[in-house]
Amino acid sequence: MEAVRRYDVHEAEAHFSRILEQVAAGAEVVISAHGEPVAKIVPLRAPANRTGRGSPRGQVHIADDFDGWPQGTAGPFGITPP
């Protein structure tokens, strides 16, 4: 895990946009005043670690006797039943 980045209040004021970009990319930032930590800025949600569509291809097996989706369940998943 990446180390928490630390900024003094004056640095944080001067570089706030850059700090927000870092947080948006998943970093955590601590703001200090007079050497004492006073605030921690964290991402609202962790970035998803996705490898792209179809990434589990070859890892999922559907049995030959699979009957299909129960009525009304495929649509919310973006699947068009045959």
N, C-alpha and C positions, 0 to 999 in steps of 0.2 A: 504494500500500500504506500502511496505517495505521502511524503512528510507534509505536515500542515505548514502553510506559508504564513509568515508573520510580517505585519506592517505597523509602523508607528502611525498615530492619528494624522500627522502632517503628510506622510507618504500616501496614506489611504485617500486623503482629500485630493491630492495632486494626481493620483493614478486610479481614481475610482472606476472609470470605464474599463481599464485593463483588468482590474480586480474582478469586476463582474464577468468579464470574458473567461477568466480563469475558473471562477466558480461555476459558470455555465458548462465548462468543459469537465467538471467533476472535482475540482480542487476545493479544499477547505481553507479558509483564511481567518487568521486571528488578528484583531486590531488591538493595539496596546496604547495606553496613555501613561507616560512617565515610567515606562518599563513594565507596567502591570497589565496583563490581558483584561480587556473590558468587554469584548464582543467576539463572536465567532460567526462567520458567514459561511453557510453550507448550501449546496444545491437543494432545490425543492425536491427533486427526485434524482436518483442515480441514473446516469446514462445507460441506456439499454445496450447490452453487449450482443448485438445481432450480427450474424455473418451473411445475411441476405436471404432472399426468398428461396425456398427449396433446400435450405441447408441440411435438413435431416434426410435428404434423399438417399435412399439405399439403407437407411437405418430403421425404417418403419415397414412392417409387413402386414398386409391386409389379407386375412384368410379367404380362401376361395369360396367358402360358404357364407361370407358376409352378406347380409340381406339389404344393406343400405341404411340410410339415415331415417330415424323415425320422423314422421310427418311434422314439419314446422321447426325442426332443429338445425337443419343445414344452413338456412338463410342467414341467421345471425352471425355465422362464421364465414360468410362470404363464399359459400360453396353452392354451386348449382347442381342439384341432384340430377342424375341421368334420367 
